[in-house]
Amino acid sequence: MKKLYLFDFDGTLTYRDTMFLYLKFYDASRFKLQFIKHIPLFILLKLKLADPEKIKRSFISSVLKGQSRAKIEKKSQEFFDYYFPELVRKNALEFIKSIDREKTDCYIVSASLDIWVQPFAHHFKMNLLATQAEFIDDIFTGNFLGKNCNGPEKVLRIVEAVGTKKYDKTIAFGDTSGDKQMLAWADEAQFEFFH
């Protein structure tokens, strides 16, 4: 029996959201300054008066724009080394260890940026579908390649990635409204399964 497992990352596999954690880890002083500058936008976001994708891009860009791919990858690996395994839910780790890889394809499907989720996906031996950072000449432009990997975009990415592969069962794991479409698309939905 061939299975497909789809895991949201932030909050599902981890105890907390990783965006602020990573950006603060990357450059604490720049993070602090940009966080203060972005407070009015975060308030608008809370009041649902602003586009979440635009604010996310603006904040990530304010900390990481102009940084080299080599430095970002190095810091992402250091972030993983520093926070793993404490950041990952204990029962999620146990579940991942128990997966029969011969019969199961596994994907992390995350709205977080690929740059800091990649070391986790690599460690778990999973494929990664995430919001993609745009690099030109190995320098981060501050933009995303394509759309934020959230909501309906998650399903589009999954469909594109699995192509014509057939599975006996597809199981999705999520914990927020951003996972709703992915959970509905799967044969079996597990909401807050590891909580």
Short mmCIF file of the C-alpha atoms (twelve columns), coordinates in Angstrom:
data_MODEL
# 
_entry.id   MODEL 
# 
loop_
_atom_site.group_PDB 
_atom_site.id 
_atom_site.type_symbol 
_atom_site.label_atom_id 
_atom_site.label_alt_id 
_atom_site.label_comp_id 
_atom_site.label_asym_id 
_atom_site.label_seq_id 
_atom_site.Cartn_x 
_atom_site.Cartn_y 
_atom_site.Cartn_z 
_atom_site.pdbx_PDB_model_num 
ATOM 1   C CA . MET A 1   0.000  0.000  0.000   1 
ATOM 2   C CA . LYS A 2   1.605  3.257  -1.195  1 
ATOM 3   C CA . LYS A 3   0.952  6.318  0.962   1 
ATOM 4   C CA . LEU A 4   1.533  10.048 0.596   1 
ATOM 5   C CA . TYR A 5   2.118  12.052 3.769   1 
ATOM 6   C CA . LEU A 6   1.819  15.844 3.669   1 
ATOM 7   C CA . PHE A 7   3.041  17.791 6.689   1 
ATOM 8   C CA . ASP A 8   2.546  21.455 7.392   1 
ATOM 9   C CA . PHE A 9   5.655  22.714 9.208   1 
ATOM 10  C CA . ASP A 10  5.050  25.666 11.570  1 
ATOM 11  C CA . GLY A 11  2.895  24.684 14.521  1 
ATOM 12  C CA . THR A 12  2.229  21.204 13.123  1 
ATOM 13  C CA . LEU A 13  5.703  19.676 13.332  1 
ATOM 14  C CA . THR A 14  7.149  22.510 15.433  1 
ATOM 15  C CA . TYR A 15  6.073  24.004 18.756  1 
ATOM 16  C CA . ARG A 16  6.116  27.519 17.331  1 
ATOM 17  C CA . ASP A 17  6.262  29.617 14.188  1 
ATOM 18  C CA . THR A 18  9.772  29.788 12.733  1 
ATOM 19  C CA . MET A 19  9.803  33.023 10.708  1 
ATOM 20  C CA . PHE A 20  10.454 35.474 13.566  1 
ATOM 21  C CA . LEU A 21  12.694 32.932 15.285  1 
ATOM 22  C CA . TYR A 22  14.882 32.529 12.198  1 
ATOM 23  C CA . LEU A 23  15.088 36.231 11.326  1 
ATOM 24  C CA . LYS A 24  16.057 37.080 14.912  1 
ATOM 25  C CA . PHE A 25  18.665 34.300 14.835  1 
ATOM 26  C CA . TYR A 26  20.000 35.607 11.519  1 
ATOM 27  C CA . ASP A 27  20.591 39.179 12.700  1 
ATOM 28  C CA . ALA A 28  19.150 40.130 16.098  1 
ATOM 29  C CA . SER A 29  19.836 43.878 15.914  1 
ATOM 30  C CA . ARG A 30  18.479 44.257 12.372  1 
ATOM 31  C CA . PHE A 31  15.483 42.119 13.335  1 
ATOM 32  C CA . LYS A 32  14.702 44.350 16.324  1 
ATOM 33  C CA . LEU A 33  14.928 47.552 14.279  1 
ATOM 34  C CA . GLN A 34  12.767 46.215 11.438  1 
ATOM 35  C CA . PHE A 35  10.251 44.701 13.851  1 
ATOM 36  C CA . ILE A 36  9.688  48.138 15.411  1 
ATOM 37  C CA . LYS A 37  9.332  49.712 11.932  1 
ATOM 38  C CA . HIS A 38  6.784  47.034 10.964  1 
ATOM 39  C CA . ILE A 39  4.571  47.346 14.077  1 
ATOM 40  C CA . PRO A 40  1.961  49.553 12.287  1 
ATOM 41  C CA . LEU A 41  1.753  46.954 9.496   1 
ATOM 42  C CA . PHE A 42  1.423  44.101 12.003  1 
ATOM 43  C CA . ILE A 43  -1.479 45.980 13.621  1 
ATOM 44  C CA . LEU A 44  -3.194 46.339 10.229  1 
ATOM 45  C CA . LEU A 45  -2.636 42.630 9.706   1 
ATOM 46  C CA . LYS A 46  -4.280 41.769 13.043  1 
ATOM 47  C CA . LEU A 47  -7.244 43.938 12.033  1 
ATOM 48  C CA . LYS A 48  -7.354 42.102 8.674   1 
ATOM 49  C CA . LEU A 49  -6.773 45.399 6.841   1 
ATOM 50  C CA . ALA A 50  -3.575 44.354 5.060   1 
ATOM 51  C CA . ASP A 51  -2.401 41.599 2.724   1 
ATOM 52  C CA . PRO A 52  -0.522 38.999 4.825   1 
ATOM 53  C CA . GLU A 53  1.699  37.971 1.900   1 
ATOM 54  C CA . LYS A 54  2.852  41.549 1.250   1 
ATOM 55  C CA . ILE A 55  3.686  42.156 4.913   1 
ATOM 56  C CA . LYS A 56  5.477  38.841 5.207   1 
ATOM 57  C CA . ARG A 57  7.572  39.643 2.129   1 
ATOM 58  C CA . SER A 58  8.273  43.169 3.371   1 
ATOM 59  C CA . PHE A 59  9.450  41.969 6.780   1 
ATOM 60  C CA . ILE A 60  11.610 39.091 5.487   1 
ATOM 61  C CA . SER A 61  13.080 41.399 2.850   1 
ATOM 62  C CA . SER A 62  13.895 44.076 5.447   1 
ATOM 63  C CA . VAL A 63  16.153 41.601 7.272   1 
ATOM 64  C CA . LEU A 64  17.530 39.375 4.494   1 
ATOM 65  C CA . LYS A 65  17.533 41.373 1.227   1 
ATOM 66  C CA . GLY A 66  20.994 41.636 -0.332  1 
ATOM 67  C CA . GLN A 67  22.384 38.689 1.610   1 
ATOM 68  C CA . SER A 68  24.326 36.008 -0.261  1 
ATOM 69  C CA . ARG A 69  22.930 32.527 -0.790  1 
ATOM 70  C CA . ALA A 70  26.067 31.074 0.851   1 
ATOM 71  C CA . LYS A 71  25.586 33.120 4.036   1 
ATOM 72  C CA . ILE A 72  21.845 32.388 4.183   1 
ATOM 73  C CA . GLU A 73  22.421 28.645 3.720   1 
ATOM 74  C CA . LYS A 74  25.153 28.677 6.388   1 
ATOM 75  C CA . LYS A 75  22.907 30.531 8.852   1 
ATOM 76  C CA . SER A 76  19.990 28.205 8.046   1 
ATOM 77  C CA . GLN A 77  22.112 25.175 8.887   1 
ATOM 78  C CA . GLU A 78  23.285 26.868 12.097  1 
ATOM 79  C CA . PHE A 79  19.626 27.626 12.935  1 
ATOM 80  C CA . PHE A 80  18.774 23.949 12.488  1 
ATOM 81  C CA . ASP A 81  21.765 22.825 14.567  1 
ATOM 82  C CA . TYR A 82  20.828 25.259 17.344  1 
ATOM 83  C CA . TYR A 83  17.078 24.537 17.532  1 
ATOM 84  C CA . PHE A 84  16.877 20.850 16.629  1 
ATOM 85  C CA . PRO A 85  15.393 18.759 18.177  1 
ATOM 86  C CA . GLU A 86  13.893 21.112 20.837  1 
ATOM 87  C CA . LEU A 87  11.814 23.052 18.293  1 
ATOM 88  C CA . VAL A 88  10.130 19.925 16.898  1 
ATOM 89  C CA . ARG A 89  7.204  18.316 18.698  1 
ATOM 90  C CA . LYS A 90  8.335  15.111 20.424  1 
ATOM 91  C CA . ASN A 91  5.508  12.928 19.127  1 
ATOM 92  C CA . ALA A 92  6.043  14.311 15.611  1 
ATOM 93  C CA . LEU A 93  9.678  13.155 15.796  1 
ATOM 94  C CA . GLU A 94  8.582  9.694  16.945  1 
ATOM 95  C CA . PHE A 95  5.974  9.509  14.186  1 
ATOM 96  C CA . ILE A 96  8.488  10.538 11.495  1 
ATOM 97  C CA . LYS A 97  10.968 7.902  12.714  1 
ATOM 98  C CA . SER A 98  8.269  5.225  12.409  1 
ATOM 99  C CA . ILE A 99  7.387  5.970  8.748   1 
ATOM 100 C CA . ASP A 100 8.016  3.096  6.358   1 
ATOM 101 C CA . ARG A 101 9.960  4.951  3.645   1 
ATOM 102 C CA . GLU A 102 9.665  2.057  1.172   1 
ATOM 103 C CA . LYS A 103 5.905  2.570  1.024   1 
ATOM 104 C CA . THR A 104 5.533  6.270  1.787   1 
ATOM 105 C CA . ASP A 105 6.378  9.522  0.002   1 
ATOM 106 C CA . CYS A 106 6.695  12.441 2.427   1 
ATOM 107 C CA . TYR A 107 6.469  16.175 1.838   1 
ATOM 108 C CA . ILE A 108 6.755  19.181 4.111   1 
ATOM 109 C CA . VAL A 109 4.323  21.743 2.659   1 
ATOM 110 C CA . SER A 110 5.057  25.105 4.241   1 
ATOM 111 C CA . ALA A 111 4.277  28.793 3.888   1 
ATOM 112 C CA . SER A 112 7.660  29.459 5.507   1 
ATOM 113 C CA . LEU A 113 10.611 30.229 3.255   1 
ATOM 114 C CA . ASP A 114 12.460 27.260 1.792   1 
ATOM 115 C CA . ILE A 115 15.788 28.680 2.983   1 
ATOM 116 C CA . TRP A 116 15.292 27.891 6.663   1 
ATOM 117 C CA . VAL A 117 12.968 24.864 6.369   1 
ATOM 118 C CA . GLN A 118 15.308 22.999 3.977   1 
ATOM 119 C CA . PRO A 119 17.717 21.702 6.679   1 
ATOM 120 C CA . PHE A 120 14.733 20.215 8.561   1 
ATOM 121 C CA . ALA A 121 13.351 18.576 5.392   1 
ATOM 122 C CA . HIS A 122 16.829 17.243 4.621   1 
ATOM 123 C CA . HIS A 123 17.176 15.781 8.125   1 
ATOM 124 C CA . PHE A 124 13.733 14.155 7.930   1 
ATOM 125 C CA . LYS A 125 14.534 12.858 4.408   1 
ATOM 126 C CA . MET A 126 11.413 14.595 3.086   1 
ATOM 127 C CA . ASN A 127 10.674 16.557 -0.058  1 
ATOM 128 C CA . LEU A 128 10.013 20.251 0.502   1 
ATOM 129 C CA . LEU A 129 7.297  22.429 -0.996  1 
ATOM 130 C CA . ALA A 130 7.613  25.917 0.500   1 
ATOM 131 C CA . THR A 131 7.514  29.611 -0.316  1 
ATOM 132 C CA . GLN A 132 10.611 30.091 -2.457  1 
ATOM 133 C CA . ALA A 133 13.197 32.817 -1.972  1 
ATOM 134 C CA . GLU A 134 14.310 34.535 -5.172  1 
ATOM 135 C CA . PHE A 135 18.050 34.775 -5.772  1 
ATOM 136 C CA . ILE A 136 19.708 36.653 -8.636  1 
ATOM 137 C CA . ASP A 137 23.438 36.025 -9.020  1 
ATOM 138 C CA . ASP A 138 23.255 34.209 -5.657  1 
ATOM 139 C CA . ILE A 139 21.977 37.321 -3.851  1 
ATOM 140 C CA . PHE A 140 18.535 37.289 -2.184  1 
ATOM 141 C CA . THR A 141 16.351 39.898 -3.912  1 
ATOM 142 C CA . GLY A 142 13.881 40.118 -1.038  1 
ATOM 143 C CA . ASN A 143 11.178 38.691 -3.316  1 
ATOM 144 C CA . PHE A 144 9.506  35.308 -3.556  1 
ATOM 145 C CA . LEU A 145 9.530  33.069 -6.618  1 
ATOM 146 C CA . GLY A 146 5.863  32.547 -7.328  1 
ATOM 147 C CA . LYS A 147 3.213  32.723 -4.623  1 
ATOM 148 C CA . ASN A 148 3.278  32.278 -0.873  1 
ATOM 149 C CA . CYS A 149 2.819  28.507 -0.314  1 
ATOM 150 C CA . ASN A 150 -0.361 28.783 1.735   1 
ATOM 151 C CA . GLY A 151 -4.051 27.922 1.396   1 
ATOM 152 C CA . PRO A 152 -5.016 26.835 -2.157  1 
ATOM 153 C CA . GLU A 153 -1.380 27.275 -3.280  1 
ATOM 154 C CA . LYS A 154 -0.409 24.286 -1.115  1 
ATOM 155 C CA . VAL A 155 -2.701 22.011 -3.128  1 
ATOM 156 C CA . LEU A 156 -1.448 23.382 -6.471  1 
ATOM 157 C CA . ARG A 157 2.160  22.674 -5.425  1 
ATOM 158 C CA . ILE A 158 1.322  19.150 -4.249  1 
ATOM 159 C CA . VAL A 159 -0.526 18.292 -7.480  1 
ATOM 160 C CA . GLU A 160 2.392  19.615 -9.534  1 
ATOM 161 C CA . ALA A 161 4.967  17.733 -7.440  1 
ATOM 162 C CA . VAL A 162 3.300  14.305 -7.395  1 
ATOM 163 C CA . GLY A 163 2.262  14.492 -11.055 1 
ATOM 164 C CA . THR A 164 0.891  11.168 -12.279 1 
ATOM 165 C CA . LYS A 165 1.984  9.130  -9.220  1 
ATOM 166 C CA . LYS A 166 -0.830 7.072  -7.723  1 
ATOM 167 C CA . TYR A 167 -1.293 6.559  -3.986  1 
ATOM 168 C CA . ASP A 168 -3.616 4.235  -2.100  1 
ATOM 169 C CA . LYS A 169 -3.945 6.816  0.640   1 
ATOM 170 C CA . THR A 170 -3.043 10.484 1.103   1 
ATOM 171 C CA . ILE A 171 -2.829 11.818 4.653   1 
ATOM 172 C CA . ALA A 172 -2.385 15.529 5.422   1 
ATOM 173 C CA . PHE A 173 -1.342 17.036 8.751   1 
ATOM 174 C CA . GLY A 174 -2.069 20.685 9.549   1 
ATOM 175 C CA . ASP A 175 -2.979 23.086 12.348  1 
ATOM 176 C CA . THR A 176 -4.303 26.357 10.871  1 
ATOM 177 C CA . SER A 177 -6.747 27.753 8.302   1 
ATOM 178 C CA . GLY A 178 -3.800 27.969 5.864   1 
ATOM 179 C CA . ASP A 179 -3.884 24.153 5.736   1 
ATOM 180 C CA . LYS A 180 -7.654 23.903 5.151   1 
ATOM 181 C CA . GLN A 181 -7.493 23.228 1.406   1 
ATOM 182 C CA . MET A 182 -4.670 20.690 1.775   1 
ATOM 183 C CA . LEU A 183 -6.599 18.865 4.516   1 
ATOM 184 C CA . ALA A 184 -9.757 18.851 2.370   1 
ATOM 185 C CA . TRP A 185 -7.823 17.573 -0.676  1 
ATOM 186 C CA . ALA A 186 -6.281 14.598 1.157   1 
ATOM 187 C CA . ASP A 187 -8.080 11.280 1.730   1 
ATOM 188 C CA . GLU A 188 -7.523 11.712 5.443   1 
ATOM 189 C CA . ALA A 189 -7.102 14.972 7.374   1 
ATOM 190 C CA . GLN A 190 -5.264 15.124 10.681  1 
ATOM 191 C CA . PHE A 191 -5.782 18.468 12.419  1 
ATOM 192 C CA . GLU A 192 -3.449 19.235 15.351  1 
ATOM 193 C CA . PHE A 193 -2.518 15.535 15.344  1 
ATOM 194 C CA . PHE A 194 0.779  16.066 17.189  1 
ATOM 195 C CA . HIS A 195 -0.507 18.672 19.673  1 
# 
